[in-house]
Amino acid sequence: GSIFTFKCTIGGVKNIELITELPLDGFLNEASSVNFQLSKFSGKILIAEDNSDNRLLLKILLEKLGANVMLAENGQQAMDRAIREDFDLIFMDVQMPIMDGLAATSKLRELGYTNAIVALTANALCEDRDKCLSKGCNDCITKPVELKRLHEILTKYLISIEGKTHTNSLTPV
């Protein structure tokens, strides 16, 4: 929930090539000491996240891993979409405007929603995880999201459609 501003003078930008795409293939193949099986997945995922950068990065990564991804900017939108559409998995940010993720999750569970909901939170304490689970989340993942943990979540709740071994750098999303 923090916002930081950084300003610096960098001089002219003439003849400087700007980054216009996220080089995700390099992201998935960077060298590291951690090896694990990285699979493609089949499933429809809803990302409920109020931060547009977090939403976009997670969407790009999940789509690269094969998922069909839909977006919501707050808990109310997430709840409305989950009632109207069938999702295999929802990533629900805990702190959002209009309706927070835990309130949306609780309401969905009251309405009989049974599909998987995974809390997205910057809070990493045990009591934070317990609170998410007590409100109806099936699991919890902390931000910044690590690729290995994300893969564990996808393996738990979605169908793997192929496997491919990668060496991964666990770069945060």
Secondary structure, DSSP 4 states (H G I P E B T S, - for coil): -------------TT-PPP-S--HHHHHH---SEEEEEEEEE-EEEEE-S-HHHHHHHHHHHHHTT-EEEEESSHHHHHHHHHHS--SEEEEESS-SSS-HHHHHHHHHHTT--SEEEEEES--SHHHHHHHHHTT-SEEEESSPPHHHHHHHHHHHSEEEEEEEEEE-----
